[in-house]
Structures are given as structure tokens and as C-alpha cells.
Amino acid sequence: MSYQITDSNGVTRLNPEHRTMLSVLQDLRKRHRDENDTFPEAILTHESGWAISVTRKGTVVLEIPDDPDSIYVLKKLDTDEVINLWQQLAMGNLDRIRALPWTKTTGG
């Protein structure tokens, strides 16, 4: 399966290993909010189009291409929880991710 991670500097890496995911997340968490932050989050995107982004404070957003008007959110996840989510996405475990207790909001 193919996936990629985009860090808070906008740098994208293909098929990152666990340690790279951890490093990206740790760097994000160390950042201070800055008006010049182009990417205030880090995002893991799967070849299916599903993407999980995370903010510095642990808010996670799931984007699903088949449901573009909805936003799925989990708040205050710790580092291990985010890494677990990213690894599940990297492995293509979409049903397992979908089964989590996401808060769903509809945009528009």
C-alpha cells in the first residue's frame, strides 16, 4: 500500500516508517503557534484518498473522499494514539478507523 506524510514544514515523504511518523509528530508538538505557519498540522494520506491530519494540540481530523461534506474529529489524542491511527491508515485498515468514536460534523 502506498501512503505519504506531510509535516508541518510542508515536506512530504513517501511510505514513512514508524520512526519518521514519530519524528514528524514530535516536531509538530514542539512548534509554537506562529502567524507564519503555513502548515499548522501534519497529515498522513493513504492511496485510497483517506487522510488523517493532526494539530499540535492533538485534534485529529479524518477526511474521507466518499464523504467530502463531512468532517470527522477526535480531540486531545496523545502521541501514541495518533501514531496508532496513522499506522492503521498506512496499513489500509479503513473499517477499523471508521469504527472509532468520531464526532461528525457537516460542512457547508
Contacts in CASP RR format, 6 or more apart in sequence:
PFRMAT RR
TARGET T0000
AUTHOR 0000-0000-0000
METHOD contacts of the structure
MODEL  1
MSYQITDSNGVTRLNPEHRTMLSVLQDLRKRHRDENDTFPEAILTHESGW
AISVTRKGTVVLEIPDDPDSIYVLKKLDTDEVINLWQQLAMGNLDRIRAL
PWTKTTGG
1 46 0 8 1.000
1 47 0 8 1.000
1 90 0 8 1.000
1 91 0 8 1.000
1 92 0 8 1.000
2 14 0 8 1.000
2 15 0 8 1.000
2 46 0 8 1.000
2 47 0 8 1.000
3 14 0 8 1.000
3 15 0 8 1.000
3 16 0 8 1.000
3 44 0 8 1.000
3 45 0 8 1.000
3 46 0 8 1.000
3 47 0 8 1.000
3 89 0 8 1.000
3 90 0 8 1.000
4 12 0 8 1.000
4 13 0 8 1.000
4 14 0 8 1.000
4 15 0 8 1.000
4 16 0 8 1.000
4 44 0 8 1.000
4 45 0 8 1.000
5 12 0 8 1.000
5 13 0 8 1.000
5 16 0 8 1.000
5 20 0 8 1.000
5 21 0 8 1.000
5 24 0 8 1.000
5 42 0 8 1.000
5 43 0 8 1.000
5 44 0 8 1.000
5 45 0 8 1.000
5 86 0 8 1.000
6 12 0 8 1.000
6 39 0 8 1.000
6 42 0 8 1.000
6 43 0 8 1.000
6 45 0 8 1.000
7 13 0 8 1.000
7 24 0 8 1.000
7 27 0 8 1.000
7 28 0 8 1.000
7 39 0 8 1.000
7 42 0 8 1.000
8 24 0 8 1.000
8 27 0 8 1.000
8 28 0 8 1.000
8 31 0 8 1.000
8 37 0 8 1.000
8 39 0 8 1.000
8 40 0 8 1.000
8 41 0 8 1.000
8 42 0 8 1.000
8 56 0 8 1.000
9 38 0 8 1.000
9 39 0 8 1.000
10 38 0 8 1.000
10 39 0 8 1.000
13 20 0 8 1.000
15 90 0 8 1.000
16 24 0 8 1.000
18 83 0 8 1.000
18 87 0 8 1.000
21 44 0 8 1.000
21 83 0 8 1.000
21 86 0 8 1.000
21 87 0 8 1.000
22 79 0 8 1.000
22 83 0 8 1.000
24 42 0 8 1.000
25 42 0 8 1.000
25 54 0 8 1.000
25 79 0 8 1.000
25 82 0 8 1.000
25 83 0 8 1.000
26 79 0 8 1.000
28 41 0 8 1.000
28 42 0 8 1.000
28 54 0 8 1.000
28 55 0 8 1.000
28 56 0 8 1.000
29 56 0 8 1.000
29 79 0 8 1.000
31 37 0 8 1.000
31 40 0 8 1.000
31 56 0 8 1.000
33 40 0 8 1.000
33 56 0 8 1.000
40 55 0 8 1.000
40 56 0 8 1.000
41 53 0 8 1.000
41 54 0 8 1.000
41 55 0 8 1.000
41 56 0 8 1.000
42 53 0 8 1.000
42 54 0 8 1.000
43 51 0 8 1.000
43 52 0 8 1.000
43 53 0 8 1.000
43 54 0 8 1.000
44 51 0 8 1.000
44 52 0 8 1.000
44 53 0 8 1.000
44 86 0 8 1.000
44 89 0 8 1.000
44 90 0 8 1.000
45 51 0 8 1.000
46 89 0 8 1.000
46 90 0 8 1.000
46 92 0 8 1.000
46 94 0 8 1.000
48 65 0 8 1.000
48 92 0 8 1.000
48 94 0 8 1.000
49 63 0 8 1.000
49 65 0 8 1.000
50 62 0 8 1.000
50 63 0 8 1.000
50 64 0 8 1.000
50 65 0 8 1.000
50 89 0 8 1.000
50 94 0 8 1.000
50 97 0 8 1.000
51 62 0 8 1.000
51 63 0 8 1.000
52 60 0 8 1.000
52 61 0 8 1.000
52 62 0 8 1.000
52 63 0 8 1.000
52 85 0 8 1.000
52 86 0 8 1.000
52 89 0 8 1.000
52 97 0 8 1.000
53 60 0 8 1.000
53 61 0 8 1.000
53 63 0 8 1.000
54 60 0 8 1.000
54 61 0 8 1.000
54 77 0 8 1.000
54 82 0 8 1.000
57 76 0 8 1.000
58 75 0 8 1.000
58 76 0 8 1.000
58 77 0 8 1.000
58 78 0 8 1.000
58 82 0 8 1.000
59 73 0 8 1.000
59 74 0 8 1.000
59 75 0 8 1.000
59 76 0 8 1.000
59 77 0 8 1.000
60 73 0 8 1.000
60 74 0 8 1.000
60 75 0 8 1.000
60 77 0 8 1.000
60 82 0 8 1.000
60 85 0 8 1.000
61 71 0 8 1.000
61 72 0 8 1.000
61 73 0 8 1.000
62 72 0 8 1.000
62 73 0 8 1.000
62 74 0 8 1.000
62 97 0 8 1.000
62 102 0 8 1.000
63 71 0 8 1.000
63 72 0 8 1.000
64 70 0 8 1.000
64 72 0 8 1.000
64 98 0 8 1.000
69 106 0 8 1.000
69 107 0 8 1.000
69 108 0 8 1.000
70 104 0 8 1.000
70 105 0 8 1.000
70 106 0 8 1.000
70 107 0 8 1.000
71 104 0 8 1.000
71 105 0 8 1.000
71 106 0 8 1.000
71 107 0 8 1.000
72 102 0 8 1.000
72 103 0 8 1.000
72 104 0 8 1.000
73 102 0 8 1.000
73 103 0 8 1.000
73 104 0 8 1.000
73 105 0 8 1.000
74 100 0 8 1.000
74 101 0 8 1.000
74 102 0 8 1.000
74 103 0 8 1.000
75 103 0 8 1.000
77 85 0 8 1.000
85 97 0 8 1.000
85 100 0 8 1.000
88 96 0 8 1.000
88 97 0 8 1.000
89 97 0 8 1.000
END
